[in-house]
Amino acid sequence: MAGIGVGVLSRRAKHIRDTPASQLLAVRKFRYLVGGVALGFGAFTFNRMAQSWLVLEMTDSKLWVGLVAGASTITAMAFSLVAGALADRLDLKHAVVHAGLRDWKILHFDLTCPN
């Protein structure tokens, strides 16, 4: 950095602070959202890797690993199309409340029902 004056560095630092991304990250709730999305994506990736590893251990077949991964992807794509069409037709507030209640019921059922 020889030859660059202090004024140039401070102008660069000011330019970085004024970017839209840095303005968004200045909002605490948005930082929580970004952190939550990152953790969720990491959990999804870990789940996918563990599932593939389990299938490989159980079958010792690359074909089955691909079939299981493809089946879950096709299922997610099909449900995404249907859910997207329904979300466009429904009230957003009711959809979020019902999804939260559904998740709570599933969690409650899993915790209270013995195997």
C-alpha positions in Angstrom: 0.0 0.0 0.0 3.0 2.2 -0.4 2.1 5.4 -2.3 -1.6 5.4 -1.2 -2.4 8.4 1.0 -4.6 8.3 4.0 -7.3 10.3 2.2 -7.6 7.7 -0.5 -8.1 4.9 2.1 -10.7 6.9 4.0 -12.6 7.5 0.8 -12.5 3.8 0.0 -13.7 2.9 3.5 -16.6 5.5 3.1 -17.5 4.0 -0.2 -17.7 0.5 1.3 -19.9 1.8 4.2 -22.4 3.3 1.7 -23.1 0.2 -0.3 -26.6 -1.2 -0.2 -25.4 -4.4 1.4 -23.6 -2.6 4.2 -26.7 -0.5 4.8 -28.9 -3.6 5.0 -26.4 -5.3 7.4 -26.6 -2.3 9.6 -30.2 -3.4 10.5 -30.0 -5.9 13.4 -33.1 -7.8 12.4 -31.8 -8.2 8.9 -28.5 -9.6 10.3 -30.6 -12.1 12.3 -32.5 -13.1 9.1 -29.2 -13.6 7.2 -27.8 -15.6 10.0 -30.9 -17.8 10.2 -31.0 -18.4 6.5 -27.3 -19.3 6.6 -27.8 -21.8 9.4 -30.9 -23.2 7.7 -29.0 -23.7 4.5 -26.1 -25.3 6.4 -28.6 -27.7 8.1 -30.2 -28.6 4.8 -26.8 -29.3 3.2 -25.7 -31.4 6.1 -29.0 -33.3 6.0 -28.6 -34.0 2.3 -25.0 -35.2 2.8 -25.9 -37.4 5.7 -28.8 -39.0 3.8 -26.6 -39.7 0.8 -23.9 -41.2 3.1 -26.5 -43.4 4.8 -27.8 -44.7 1.5 -24.3 -45.4 0.3 -23.5 -47.3 3.5 -26.7 -49.3 3.3 -26.6 -50.2 -0.4 -23.0 -49.6 -1.5 -24.5 -48.4 -4.8 -23.9 -45.1 -6.5 -27.1 -45.6 -8.4 -29.3 -45.7 -5.3 -27.6 -42.6 -3.9 -28.5 -40.8 -7.2 -32.1 -42.1 -7.2 -32.7 -41.0 -3.6 -31.2 -37.6 -4.2 -33.2 -37.2 -7.4 -36.5 -38.4 -5.8 -36.2 -35.8 -3.0 -35.4 -33.1 -5.6 -38.3 -33.9 -7.8 -40.6 -34.0 -4.8 -39.5 -30.6 -3.6 -39.9 -29.1 -7.1 -43.4 -30.5 -7.4 -44.5 -29.3 -4.0 -42.9 -25.9 -4.7 -45.0 -25.4 -7.8 -48.2 -26.3 -6.0 -47.3 -24.3 -2.9 -46.4 -21.3 -5.0 -49.7 -21.3 -6.8 -51.5 -21.6 -3.5 -49.5 -18.8 -1.9 -50.5 -16.5 -4.7 -54.1 -17.1 -4.0 -54.1 -17.1 -0.2 -53.8 -14.3 2.3 -50.1 -14.1 3.3 -50.9 -13.7 7.0 -53.2 -16.7 7.2 -50.7 -18.8 5.2 -47.9 -18.0 7.7 -50.0 -18.6 10.7 -51.3 -22.0 9.4 -47.7 -23.0 8.5 -46.6 -22.2 12.0 -49.5 -24.1 13.6 -48.7 -27.1 11.3 -45.1 -27.1 12.4 -46.1 -26.9 16.0 -48.5 -29.8 15.7 -45.9 -31.9 13.9 -43.3 -31.1 16.7 -45.9 -31.8 19.4 -46.9 -35.1 17.8 -43.3 -36.2 17.5 -42.5 -35.3 21.1 -45.6 -36.9 22.7 -46.1 -40.1 20.7 -43.9 -43.0 21.7 -42.4 -45.1 19.0 
